[in-house]
């Protein structure tokens, strides 16, 4: 025995199914929007960390380059590179490779002196950073700054008597360890220029005759 569904009941069922489909589409759209926003935040924070790591490495490379060139000069005038490529040249590279601005994936905004030599770098991005505190000691003054372009990494030639703090040395020319890729610990892992000079001096010092190895 076959029962025919009334037209009014059929309309109610189809209307409920249509309403459920619309609700599902809205929920799916909201979920995708939140996921995309969260992914964008994660990617931006990763770029922030990259900006700190690259900026500090370039800053240290500029310092080491200036100190190295000054040692080979008779006059007290400092010489600085005109391009980042000069910092990567063998046989004594100070920078692993020429980095781009991670926030724009383009050229840095260079700080140059009157002769066009690079004295520092900063990002060209005018966006507001997520990170506002807990910076490495070397860039603790970044706290509270409103734009990525305010994060300046200037050359600071080592002068402990003037600055009352030891200067940072360059990163070793090898693949960075996972710890060094974290800008929160980057500054604490870098040996100072004076520490490296002291170690080199100790290696050149002759062994004492009364020292015995166990």
Secondary structure, DSSP 8 states (H G I E B T S, - for coil): ------HHHHHHHHHHHHHHHHHHHHHHHHHHHHHHHHHHHHHHHHHHHHHHHHHHHHHHHHHHHHHHHHHT-SSS-----SSGGGGG-SSS-SSSS---BTTTTB--EEEE-TTS-EEEEE----S--S--S---GGGGGGTT-SSGGG-EEE-----HHHHSS--B----SS---TTTT-HHHHHHHS-BHHHHHHHHHHHHS---TT----
